[in-house]
């Protein structure tokens, strides 16, 4: 089925989302990373077409969703998303989060265990509190400039996060990020405006080790081995020995953004088992 778009009202503003209603069973809800949007899941949703209903949300401040009047936390984010989910009439569901979206997924699972059937965490954000205090380098404004410096700043960030450089080992697998991903991520970062980075600050204020320690539903940890947060993924894997794990050679931070055909079978297998 084609991917459609819609808006749902919340008390603080409208949430924009993409959806595909084909298939049976519990829906999968997708939450993107900073500073992407729901468009980053089109490849995966297309690859999963007909498997189950799917909804990908633009988090507040990103994509076409409302701009908060104050910098929000992931606790707030989860509350807003649950309001949107309730308004859409969605009962029980699976979560798929990418980088900062893993915070939303984990918070929902921790605070609404009766609603969340499983969580899939792609590039889980799992800093210690000590690391969080040292990571201000990721948090910087990008104000508009008549000379266009905001575009250069955003482009530099996107190129760095896409992790497109070939590996040092000449025979190692390598799946380059398509140019279209650079383009869409640049647009999403610029759309997020001066405060594009608030999601990063929220990550470093969100105690993921504690939150995930409260999660009782099945967990899937997914990560490309060239992902910039692969070391966090490895840390979470040790802390959560009951979690299922998928690690893919040659892929980086945007594995789930452009490699939907590769990732979809793992999602189907995990969701099928978690729904039993």
N, C-alpha and C positions, 0 to 999 in steps of 0.2 A: 504494500500500500504506500502511497506517497506520504512524505513527511509534511504535516500541516503545522500551522502556527496559531497561537491564541494568546489571550490575556486573561488573567484571573485577578480579582480584587482582593486586597488585604487591607488591614486597618491603616497601614502607612503608605500604601500605593499599589500600583499594578505590577504583577509579576508576568513577564513574557516567557512563553515556553513553546517548544516544538514537541509534536507527538505523532505516534503511529499506533493505531488502535487494532491492527491485525493480530491474530493469534489468540491463544487461550491462557488461562492461569493468572497468577498474580503479576501485576505490572512491575517493570523495572523503572526506577526514577534515577535520572542522571544529574550529577552536580559537577560543574566545571572547575577548573583551576583559575588562579589569578594570572593574567587579567583577560581570560578568554570569555566565551559565551556558550550558549547551548549549541551553536553551530559546530563546535568542536566535536560533537558526538554524531554528526550526520553519517560519517563513514561506518561507525559501529552499528548505529540503528539500521542503516540500509542492509548491512550484512546479517542482522538479526531479524529482518523483515519476516513477519508471519509467525515468529516464535511466541511472542506475547505482547500485550500492550506496552508501550514505552513512552515516557515523558522526560524531556530534557529541559531544565529550567535555566533561565538567566538569573543569577543571584542578584540581590539588590546592589545597585551601583554599577552593574556590568550589563553588557548587551543592551537590550531595550527595556529592562526593568527599571523601576523607580530609583531615584537617587536619594539615599537617606540624608537626613539633615544633620546627623552626627555619625562619627565613625562607629560602626557596629562591631559586635563580637560574634563569634560563631554560636554562642548560646542564643543570641538574638536572631541570627540567621536561621537557626533550626526552628525557632518559634514562628518566624514569618513563613518559612517553607511548610510547616505543618498546617498553618492556617490556609495556605494555598491548596495543599493536598486535601484538606477537609472540604474546602469549597468545591473542588473538582469531583468530590464524591468518591475518592479513592480510599479503600479500606486498608487492607494489609498489602505490603509491598516489599520489593527488594530495592536496595540502594547500590548505585555505582558512583563512586567519587574519584576524581582525578586531582592529585596534589591537594590544593586547598579544599576541593570538593570532598576529600576524605574526611576532613574535619566535620563537615555538615552531616555526612553519612554516619559517622561514629557518634556524633551528638544525638542524632535522631534515634539511633539504636539504643543508646544508653538511657535516654529519657522516655522513650516510647517502645519498650520491648514487646508490648502486645501488638504493635503495628508493623514492626520491621522484621521480615522473615530472614534476611541475610544482608551482609554488606560486602561489596567488592571494592577494594581500595587499590587504585592504580597509582603507584608512586606515593605511598603513605607518608604524610608529614609526621615525624616522630622525634622531634628535638627534645633534649633534656631542658630543664628550666635554666641550667647554666648556659647552654648553647643559645637559648632564646635571648638571654641578656647580651650576647655578643654579636647578634646578627643584624645590627642596624644598617649594614652596608646594602642590604636588600631593600631598604625603605627610604625612598627619596621622591620628592615632588617632581612633576614634569609639567610646569606651567606653559601656557601658550606663549609663543614668541613670534613676532612679525617676521623674523628671519628663518623661521621653521625649525629651530633647534629641537623642539619637542618631537618632531618626526624623526630626527636623527637619534635622539635619546631612546625613543621607543623602538626604532629599528635595531639599534645596537643591543638592546635587551632581548628582543625576539631572536636575533641570530645566536646570541650566547645561549639562551635557554633551549633553542632547537637542537643544540649540540650536534651540528651537522658535519664536523670535521671527521675525516676517516680515522680509524684506530691506528695506533702505532704499529701493531702487528700486521704485516702485509696480507696474511692469509685469514685474518679474523673476519667473521661475518660483519657486514655493514649495510644498513638500509637507510639511505639518505632521505632527509625530510623533503617532500615535494615543495616546489616553489609556491604552490597555492596555499600551503600552510603558513609559510612566512607572511604572505600577503594578508590572509585572514586574521592572523594573530596581531599583525601590525595595526590593522583597522580596529580590532577589539581593544587593544591597549590605548590607542588614541581616543576611542569612544569613551573609555573610562575616565578620561580627563586628568586634571592635575593630580588628584588623589587616587590614581590608578592602583597604588600600592597598598591600600588599606587592608586588603586580604592577606598580605604578607605579615603586616603587624598583628592582625588577628590570629594568624597561625602561631606566632611566637608568644601570644598571651593565652593560648588554649592548651591545657595540660593533656595532651593526647595519651601519654602513658596511663594517666589516671582514668581518662574517659574510656579508653579501650579495655582497661581492666574491669570495667563494669558491664561490658557488652557480653550478652549471653547467646546471641544468635550465631549461626555459622559465618565464618570470615574467610574471604579469599584475598590474598595479597598478590597483586600483579605488578610486575616491573620489568622494563627493558633494562638490560645490564649496563647500558650507557646513559641511563637516566641520571640527572644531576643529584637526585635524592636516593640513589640506590643504597648508599650507606645507611640511610634511615630505614629503608625497606629491610635490610639485613638485620638491623637492630630490632625492628618490630617482629621479624620472623623468629628471633631467639626468644623474645618476650612472650610470644603467642604461639607456642608449639602446637596447639590444636588447630591453627589456621591452615587452610590449603594454600599452596604457593605455586605461582606461575612466573617463571623468569625466562626472558627471551633474548637470545644473543643478537647483537647487531642493531638493536633498537634503543632509542634514547627517550627523552622526556615526552615526546609526542607519539609514543607507540599507539596509544588508544585513539589518537586523533586521526591518524591516516592509515593504520593497519587493521581496519575493522575485520577484514576477511581472515586475518591471522588470529585475531583475538576472539572472534565470535564463537568458535567451537568450545573454547574454555569456559566462556560465559554460559553457554547452553548446558554443558555438563554440570557446572557448579550449581546453577539455579535449579536444574532438574533434580539434583540430589537434595538441595536445601528445601525444596518444596514438598518433599515426601513426608 
